């Protein structure tokens, strides 16, 4: 299992795209589960099966969305 807190927040768009691709290869090869906490949903969508959207101010789960 990989736990990632904003792994792509401080990189430029090209580095982000490359890093996401490399991470995807690692996840597929190792059949790992990834728990990622991004502030930008666009960072999570390409690799997600599910996205849990939180209500930040209330610190509660707002919605669980299956990514198809």
N, C-alpha and C positions, 0 to 999 in steps of 0.2 A: 504494500500500500504506500502510495506517495501522498504526503500532505504538503500542499503548496499554498502559500499566502502571497498573493499578488506577484506571481513569478515573472510576469512580463511588463510590469508597470513602468519600469525605468529604461526601457529599450525603444529604439526607433522602429518604425513599421517593418522594414526589411528584416531586421534582426528578430523581431517578434514572429514574423511569418516563418522564418527559418527555424527558430527555436520551437515553435508549435509543431512543425513538421517532424523535427527530431524527437520531441517528446512523444508524439503519436507513434512513431516507429518503436520507441522503447516500450510503450504501453502495450502495443500489439505483440511484440516479441516476448515480453515477460508476462503477459496477461494480468497486468497489475490493475488495481483499483486506484483511481486518483480522486482525492478530495481537494478541490481548488477553490480558493476564496479570492475571486477577482472583484474589483469595483466596476469593471467594464464587462458586461455580458458577452461582448464580442470576443473576449479572450477565452471564454468557456465553451461557447456554442460549437466550434469545430470538432471538439473532442468529446462532447457530452452525450450521454444517454438520458440523463435527467438533469434538470437545473432546479435548485431550490432557491427561491427568491425570498429574502428576509425583509421584514419591516424594521429597518435599522433603528429608528427612534424607540420602538417598543421591544426590540430584540426578540422578535417572534417570527415564526415561519409564516410568510404571507401567501405563497403559492408554490406548488411543486408542478413542474412542467416536463413532460416527456418530449425529448427531441427526436424527431423522425428523420 
